[in-house]
Amino acid sequence: MRNQRGITLVELLAVITLLSLVSLLIIGIIIQAQGTYKRNQVTNFTTTEISLLVNSVTRDIRQFPEGVSVSNEMLNIQTSDGEIITYKFDSVESSIKRNDNTLLRSVTEFVPILNDGLVTIEIKDNSGKKWTSTIVIRKGGDL
């Protein structure tokens, strides 16, 4: 018999086993990275949406600082022409609304607090994360 070149069945099985283990490790890392990416994407989206809500509230408070009031977990801002702007939590839709227009979804709690010229807004999202923002009411020359 001549010297036959090639690989044995044992060598082939060893290579397949090693490649399988390396592949499983790489797939696990990819799946974990995708999960982290999706969680970060949701957090970034929520942060952006809450920032837009707080900017809207801040803008309304800055325009009409004399008309700010809080009642029944609703933030009310009376404009100079008597119109009432209301920010409230809609438990049916799990959203925060400004005069019946939805500004933020996927929330479980909205608590506005008015205390000594400060409006504190507490929001809890569906993941249980609590967000807090404080807005200073500036009246007249108080800058």
Helices and strands as residue ranges (DSSP letters): H 9-63, G 65-67, E 68-71, E 74-78, E 84-90, E 95-98, E 101-105, E 107-115, E 118-125, E 130-136
